[in-house]
Amino acid sequence: MIAALALLVSACSSDKVNGSGSTGGQSASGGTSGSASGSAPSTAASSTKPTAVPTKPVHIRLLSSDGNTYGVGMPVIAYFSKRLTDGKALQQATKATADGKPVEGAWYFETSAAGKGPIEGHFRPKEYWPAHAEIHVDIPAKGLSAGKGLAFDDSLTLDFTTGARHIALVNDANHTITVTSDGVQKYKFPVSLGATNTPTAHGTKIIMEKGLDICMRGPGYYECHVKYTQRLTYGGEYLHAAPWNTKNIRNGVDSSNGCTNMYMADAKTLYGFLRIGDVVTYPNANGPAMSLGAGYGDWNISWPQWQTGGLVPTT
């Protein structure tokens, strides 16, 4: 996982004091400058201009970096250094294009499940990004209001490309994973999902990261050298090889701790074929509904609801 970083920026000002020892407007001899008539000098009017209330800076940091290739389901994820209270200006300013053509998109905010700041925002289009496209996202936020007493202190852009439209469908009725690429079926493999007491969430998930050989820890187990892992949730759902569970994979029995167990060769194939940002759907898994905070669960929220902005209003 990418290390958490919340950048707090403070500003200060100081008044410069004149150290010459002179008293402006008065001669060294004590005489007064001004008109020759000798009339008393007028007193300068005191300023009535109200003191400006300083704004606190809100710094934005993006998860993704330029030049990467992602699956069509990958959201633009931003972490904010302070909890903004108004997202209208950010929403209006942010623009996205695919191959130079405008793409309608919107921000949705939530408490950062990744622990990378007090709040995070996800920006996505109404539908998945177009496949095989060059995506440009412009976030000219510097100086814009982030709510009362808050202002963004940086502007950002992001340029990435999308690969083929890879969609993996995991069907718990027949215990299979079927993968299509640009609408054409490429693979179909047997799987074992979560047992009754450790179910697999249903809904749409996005591949978050990949690990060739990792350790997994959970209630009652600690397993290292788990191969060909592709993370789907913060809580620990993965696609991965499970050579210890081949009998249940073969017989269509759900017995995992919530992950999608596969034969070693099948997991290796999908590890090489799928990428971060690809879509994995579970229409009938036996667990709770997938939520935004459980991972990159963006596509489980309807577009009308998404356009409200979630925790921070954008309209």
Secondary structure, 3 states (H helix, E strand, C coil): CCCCCCCCCCCCCCCCCCCCCCCCCECCCCCECCCCCCCCCCCCCCCCCCCCCCCEEECEEECCCCCCEECCCCCEEEEECCCCCCCHHHHHHCEEEECCEEECEEEEEECCCCCCCCEEEEEEECCCCCCCCEEEEEECCCCCEEECCEEECCCEEEEEEECCCEEEEEECCCCEEEEEECCEEEEEEECECECCCCCCCEEEEECCEEEEEEEEEECCEEEEEEEEEEECCCCCCEEEECHHHHHHHHHCCCCECCCEEECHHHHHHHHHHCCCCCEEEECCCCCCECCHHHCCCHHHCCHHHHCCCECCCCC
